[in-house]
């Protein structure tokens, strides 16, 4: 009797290879442009997002539970923190248009459940990446690279925390319509 199911072995191998590729790419980026600047931190954020896409594709987590239920007070907080302005900025630079197809929303009521699920996927991956980024920043601090840690944490705010606020705000609107993905 096998201790580990063969499909889980394949999943861990794929995720491990993806993580190694991201780490090598980050190392290469740091070698070329240096690791103590804004451009490096933004590059790491992009590389982490690619890794998160691979993670979601391979693991397909259920994304259910009370954590994904949004409370009205949260939306008020997100508004005070400027999340709607950040959403406007994303629309103006074309990000929403670029991501429209990936969300699976066709503009019909029938596609709202898929949109709800897409908000859960995005929230899950951005929260995970915020934690990974914090871990990398702690590693940078342990190597006496406070500037690198600072840039990583500073870039995590617009690349991970504000997107989480936007996803939860959208899901709150969907919840009010009775939509659950």
C-alpha positions as CSV (number, residue, x, y, z in Angstrom):
1,X,0.0,0.0,0.0
2,X,1.5,3.3,-1.1
3,X,1.9,6.0,1.6
4,X,1.4,8.9,-1.0
5,X,-1.0,8.8,-3.8
6,X,0.8,9.0,-7.2
7,X,-1.2,12.1,-8.3
8,X,0.1,14.0,-5.2
9,X,3.6,13.1,-6.0
10,X,3.1,14.5,-9.5
11,X,1.6,17.7,-8.0
12,X,4.5,18.2,-5.5
13,X,7.0,17.6,-8.3
14,X,5.3,20.2,-10.5
15,X,5.0,22.8,-7.8
16,X,8.6,22.1,-6.7
17,X,9.9,22.6,-10.2
18,X,7.8,25.8,-10.6
19,X,9.2,27.1,-7.3
20,X,12.8,26.3,-8.4
21,X,12.2,28.1,-11.7
22,X,10.8,31.1,-10.0
23,X,13.7,31.2,-7.5
24,X,16.3,30.9,-10.4
25,X,14.5,33.6,-12.3
26,X,14.6,35.9,-9.2
27,X,18.2,35.1,-8.7
28,X,18.9,35.9,-12.3
29,X,17.0,39.1,-12.1
30,X,18.9,40.1,-9.0
31,X,22.2,39.3,-10.6
32,X,21.4,41.4,-13.7
33,X,19.7,44.5,-12.0
34,X,20.6,44.1,-8.4
35,X,18.4,43.0,-5.6
36,X,18.2,46.3,-3.6
37,X,15.7,48.2,-5.7
38,X,12.1,48.7,-6.7
39,X,12.5,47.0,-10.1
40,X,13.8,43.8,-8.5
41,X,10.9,43.8,-6.0
42,X,8.3,44.3,-8.8
43,X,10.0,41.5,-10.8
44,X,9.7,39.1,-7.8
45,X,6.0,40.0,-7.4
46,X,5.4,39.1,-11.0
47,X,7.3,35.9,-10.7
48,X,5.4,35.0,-7.6
49,X,2.1,35.6,-9.4
50,X,3.1,33.2,-12.2
51,X,3.9,30.6,-9.5
52,X,0.5,31.2,-7.9
53,X,-1.2,30.5,-11.3
54,X,0.7,27.2,-11.5
55,X,-0.3,26.4,-7.9
56,X,-4.0,27.0,-8.6
57,X,-3.9,25.0,-11.9
58,X,-2.3,22.0,-10.3
59,X,-3.9,21.9,-6.8
60,X,-7.4,23.2,-7.6
61,X,-8.3,24.0,-3.9
62,X,-12.0,24.0,-3.0
63,X,-12.0,27.6,-1.7
64,X,-15.0,27.1,0.6
65,X,-15.6,28.1,4.2
66,X,-16.6,31.0,6.4
67,X,-13.3,32.8,5.6
68,X,-14.6,33.6,2.1
69,X,-17.8,35.2,3.4
70,X,-17.5,38.9,3.4
71,X,-18.9,41.2,6.1
72,X,-20.3,44.6,5.3
73,X,-17.9,46.3,7.7
74,X,-15.0,45.0,5.7
75,X,-16.2,46.8,2.6
76,X,-16.5,50.1,4.5
77,X,-12.9,49.6,5.7
78,X,-11.7,48.8,2.2
79,X,-13.4,52.0,0.9
80,X,-11.6,54.1,3.5
81,X,-8.3,52.5,2.6
82,X,-8.8,53.6,-1.0
83,X,-9.6,50.2,-2.7
84,X,-12.1,51.8,-5.1
85,X,-9.5,54.3,-6.3
86,X,-7.1,51.4,-6.8
87,X,-9.8,49.6,-8.9
88,X,-10.3,52.7,-11.0
89,X,-6.5,52.9,-11.6
90,X,-6.5,49.2,-12.7
91,X,-9.3,49.9,-15.1
92,X,-7.6,53.0,-16.6
93,X,-4.4,51.1,-17.2
94,X,-6.3,48.3,-18.9
95,X,-5.7,45.6,-16.3
96,X,-9.4,44.7,-16.1
97,X,-9.7,44.3,-19.8
98,X,-6.6,42.1,-19.8
99,X,-8.0,39.8,-17.1
100,X,-11.7,39.8,-18.2
101,X,-11.5,36.4,-20.0
102,X,-9.7,34.7,-17.2
103,X,-12.5,35.5,-14.8
104,X,-15.1,33.6,-16.9
105,X,-17.7,36.4,-16.6
106,X,-19.7,37.0,-19.7
107,X,-22.0,39.7,-18.3
108,X,-24.9,37.3,-17.8
109,X,-26.5,36.2,-14.5
110,X,-25.6,32.6,-15.3
111,X,-21.9,33.5,-15.2
112,X,-22.0,35.2,-11.8
113,X,-21.2,31.9,-9.9
114,X,-18.0,31.6,-12.0
115,X,-17.2,35.2,-11.2
116,X,-17.6,34.5,-7.5
117,X,-15.3,31.5,-7.8
118,X,-12.7,33.7,-9.7
119,X,-12.8,36.2,-6.8
120,X,-12.0,33.3,-4.4
121,X,-9.1,32.1,-6.5
122,X,-7.6,35.6,-6.8
123,X,-8.1,36.3,-3.1
124,X,-6.5,33.0,-2.1
125,X,-3.5,33.4,-4.4
126,X,-2.9,37.0,-3.4
127,X,-3.1,36.3,0.3
128,X,-0.8,33.3,-0.1
129,X,1.7,35.5,-2.1
130,X,1.5,38.2,0.6
131,X,2.6,35.6,3.1
132,X,5.3,34.2,0.8
133,X,6.5,37.8,0.2
134,X,6.7,38.4,3.9
135,X,8.7,35.3,4.3
136,X,11.1,36.4,1.6
137,X,11.4,39.8,3.2
138,X,12.2,38.1,6.5
139,X,14.9,36.1,4.7
140,X,16.3,39.4,3.2
141,X,16.3,40.9,6.7
142,X,18.3,37.9,8.0
143,X,20.8,38.6,5.3
144,X,21.1,42.2,6.4
145,X,19.3,43.5,3.2
146,X,16.7,45.8,4.9
147,X,16.3,47.7,1.7
148,X,15.3,44.6,-0.3
149,X,12.9,43.6,2.5
150,X,11.4,47.1,2.5
151,X,10.9,47.1,-1.3
152,X,9.3,43.7,-1.2
153,X,6.9,44.6,1.5
154,X,6.1,48.0,-0.1
155,X,5.3,46.4,-3.4
156,X,3.2,43.7,-1.7
157,X,0.7,46.3,-0.8
158,X,-0.5,47.2,-4.4
159,X,0.3,43.7,-5.8
160,X,-1.4,41.6,-3.2
161,X,-3.3,43.5,-0.4
162,X,-5.3,45.9,-2.6
163,X,-6.3,43.1,-5.0
164,X,-7.6,41.1,-2.0
165,X,-9.7,44.1,-0.9
166,X,-11.1,44.4,-4.5
167,X,-12.0,40.7,-4.7
168,X,-13.7,40.8,-1.3
169,X,-15.6,43.9,-2.2
170,X,-16.8,42.4,-5.4
171,X,-17.8,39.2,-3.7
172,X,-19.7,41.1,-1.1
173,X,-21.8,42.5,-3.9
174,X,-22.3,39.0,-5.3
175,X,-23.3,37.7,-1.9
176,X,-26.0,40.4,-1.7
177,X,-27.4,39.0,-5.0
178,X,-27.4,35.5,-3.4
179,X,-24.6,34.3,-5.6
180,X,-22.2,31.6,-4.2
181,X,-19.6,30.0,-6.4
